[in-house]
């Protein structure tokens, strides 16, 4: 099934007298890998947090297909098929990989606190199915050998992969990746690039990526949107963006030669 299009339409956001986003618009095409980049303070995180429901835009809309996402809480977005990873993976270090990934299945569960606590037969069966699916996701991401290990005992690159597995546990049609390569070395980043490309190819979902590593972005993105001082200054293919004079000036402070 083709995932729906994500549209960010004329979004603006203020923090007091500071305009974090100024009339930002872009579209993530169905099944594409779209990157959102910009220098420090450009508004990438603010835009990402508006899309993922952590911030509410002052003006503008965010739509996924025909559904208006503007202002919806993150748990409601998860039920609509939007998964998100975090720059600083907020995992429980004392819990196993499986238990952390199972947290992503919460939006798909139907039993309430009472039904789950009573261990009713249908809740037990559902929990077993969710655990089996979580193990499948872990295996897909190369985590099968550590699925029962405590997350706190794992290397940093593997922990980031667990965070990604938790986002995929939502069964997303749209995956939001917040600086997934942050803190990784070159080998880990290269492996991550293959993983992200593999997710898009195998699952056919749309991916919106915020990332500082330009080598990663330019190597895997279909399209790139560039922000600077809260405004969109470029939108195009990686090659188009790399040669855009406004982008060169934003990053280097000089005009393109």
Secondary structure in CASP SS format (residue, H / E / C, confidence):
PFRMAT SS
TARGET T0000
AUTHOR 0000-0000-0000
METHOD secondary structure of the structure
MODEL  1
X C 1.00
X C 1.00
X C 1.00
X C 1.00
X C 1.00
X E 1.00
X E 1.00
X E 1.00
X E 1.00
X E 1.00
X E 1.00
X E 1.00
X E 1.00
X E 1.00
X E 1.00
X C 1.00
X C 1.00
X E 1.00
X E 1.00
X E 1.00
X E 1.00
X E 1.00
X E 1.00
X E 1.00
X E 1.00
X E 1.00
X E 1.00
X E 1.00
X C 1.00
X C 1.00
X C 1.00
X C 1.00
X E 1.00
X E 1.00
X E 1.00
X E 1.00
X E 1.00
X C 1.00
X C 1.00
X C 1.00
X C 1.00
X C 1.00
X C 1.00
X H 1.00
X H 1.00
X H 1.00
X H 1.00
X H 1.00
X H 1.00
X H 1.00
X H 1.00
X C 1.00
X C 1.00
X C 1.00
X C 1.00
X C 1.00
X C 1.00
X C 1.00
X E 1.00
X E 1.00
X E 1.00
X E 1.00
X E 1.00
X E 1.00
X C 1.00
X C 1.00
X E 1.00
X E 1.00
X C 1.00
X C 1.00
X C 1.00
X C 1.00
X C 1.00
X H 1.00
X H 1.00
X H 1.00
X H 1.00
X H 1.00
X H 1.00
X C 1.00
X C 1.00
X E 1.00
X E 1.00
X E 1.00
X C 1.00
X C 1.00
X C 1.00
X C 1.00
X C 1.00
X C 1.00
X C 1.00
X C 1.00
X C 1.00
X C 1.00
X C 1.00
X E 1.00
X H 1.00
X H 1.00
X H 1.00
X H 1.00
X H 1.00
X H 1.00
X H 1.00
X H 1.00
X H 1.00
X H 1.00
X H 1.00
X H 1.00
X C 1.00
X C 1.00
X C 1.00
X C 1.00
X H 1.00
X H 1.00
X H 1.00
X H 1.00
X H 1.00
X C 1.00
X C 1.00
X C 1.00
X H 1.00
X H 1.00
X H 1.00
X H 1.00
X H 1.00
X H 1.00
X H 1.00
X H 1.00
X H 1.00
X H 1.00
X H 1.00
X H 1.00
X H 1.00
X H 1.00
X H 1.00
X H 1.00
X H 1.00
X H 1.00
X H 1.00
X H 1.00
X C 1.00
X C 1.00
X C 1.00
X H 1.00
X H 1.00
X H 1.00
X C 1.00
X C 1.00
X C 1.00
X E 1.00
X H 1.00
X H 1.00
X H 1.00
X C 1.00
X C 1.00
X H 1.00
X H 1.00
X H 1.00
X H 1.00
X H 1.00
X H 1.00
X H 1.00
X H 1.00
X H 1.00
X H 1.00
X H 1.00
X H 1.00
X H 1.00
X C 1.00
X C 1.00
X C 1.00
X C 1.00
X C 1.00
X E 1.00
X E 1.00
X E 1.00
X E 1.00
X E 1.00
X C 1.00
X C 1.00
X C 1.00
X C 1.00
X C 1.00
X C 1.00
X C 1.00
X H 1.00
X H 1.00
X H 1.00
X H 1.00
X H 1.00
X H 1.00
X H 1.00
X H 1.00
X H 1.00
X H 1.00
X H 1.00
X H 1.00
X H 1.00
X H 1.00
X H 1.00
X H 1.00
X H 1.00
X H 1.00
X C 1.00
X C 1.00
X E 1.00
X E 1.00
X E 1.00
X E 1.00
X E 1.00
X C 1.00
X C 1.00
X C 1.00
X H 1.00
X H 1.00
X H 1.00
X H 1.00
X H 1.00
X H 1.00
X H 1.00
X C 1.00
X C 1.00
X E 1.00
X E 1.00
X E 1.00
X E 1.00
X E 1.00
X E 1.00
X C 1.00
X C 1.00
X E 1.00
X E 1.00
X E 1.00
X E 1.00
X E 1.00
X E 1.00
X C 1.00
X H 1.00
X H 1.00
X H 1.00
X H 1.00
X H 1.00
X C 1.00
X C 1.00
X H 1.00
X H 1.00
X H 1.00
X H 1.00
X H 1.00
X H 1.00
X H 1.00
X H 1.00
X C 1.00
X C 1.00
X C 1.00
X C 1.00
X C 1.00
END
